[in-house]
Amino acid sequence: MKSPSGSRSTLRVKYVMKDILVNSTPVLCQSDNLAALLIELGYENAVVATAVNGEFVAQHSRGTSLLKTGDKVEILAPMQGG
């Protein structure tokens, strides 16, 4: 990409790191939403239940559930047994 002065410019993307708790463990993440956090943490294809700050977040709402520093995220996998 060229700038108005004719020289090449570099597009820089700034990631804002957030300090959050995931299952009571401190985590430093760059994800902006819950869906991205699950991918960042390796839960991309996992069947899990999620909550942010004690509020259940349905799978279809994870992409719009924005994260901020200090949030408390719970990721729960189903358990088998009886």
N, C-alpha and C positions, 0 to 999 in steps of 0.2 A: 504494500500500500504506500502511496506517495502522499506526502503532506503538501499543503498549499505552496510551500517554498520549493517543492520539487525533490526534496530529499526523502529517503525512505524513513518511515516511522515504524515503530514496533508496538503492536497491541499488547498491552499488559493486563493480565487478569489478577485482581487482588482477592485472595481468599481470607476471610475473616474466621479465625479459629474461635471456637466456643468451648468453655469449660462447662460440661454437663455431668450428670450422674446417670449411669446406665446400670440398672439393677443394683443400685447403691454403690457402684464403683466409679470413681472419678475418671472421666474420659475427655480428652481434648479432640474435638472433631471440627471438620470444615463444612459439614452438611448444613444446608439451609432448611431442610424439611425432614420429616420422619422417614419417608420413603428413601431418600438419599442416605440417611444415616444407616438404615438397614443394609443397604448395599455396601457402604463404607465399612461396616462391621462384619460383613460376610454372611448376612442373612438373606441374600438376594432371592433365593428360591425356597426359603424355609416357610413352613406353615407356622405362624406365630400369632399371638394376641399382643396388642400393644396399648400402652397408656402413656400419656404425658401429663405430669403434675396431678396424677390420680384420676384423670379423665380417660376413659376408654376411647381409642381411636380406631375406627373401622378401617379395614384394608383399603377401601375405595377413597378414604379421606387422608391417607398418609402423605400424599403428594402436596396437599394444601395445609398440612399441620406444620406450621413454621416453628423452628427451634430458636431459642435464645440462650445466652449464658445463664446458668443457674437452673435450667430445666431439669426435671427428674423424669427419666424415661424408664419404663418397665417393658421388657421383652420376655414373653412367656411362651414356652413351647408346650404343646399338649403332652400329658403323661399317660402312659398305659398302666394298667394294673387293676386290681379289684379287691 
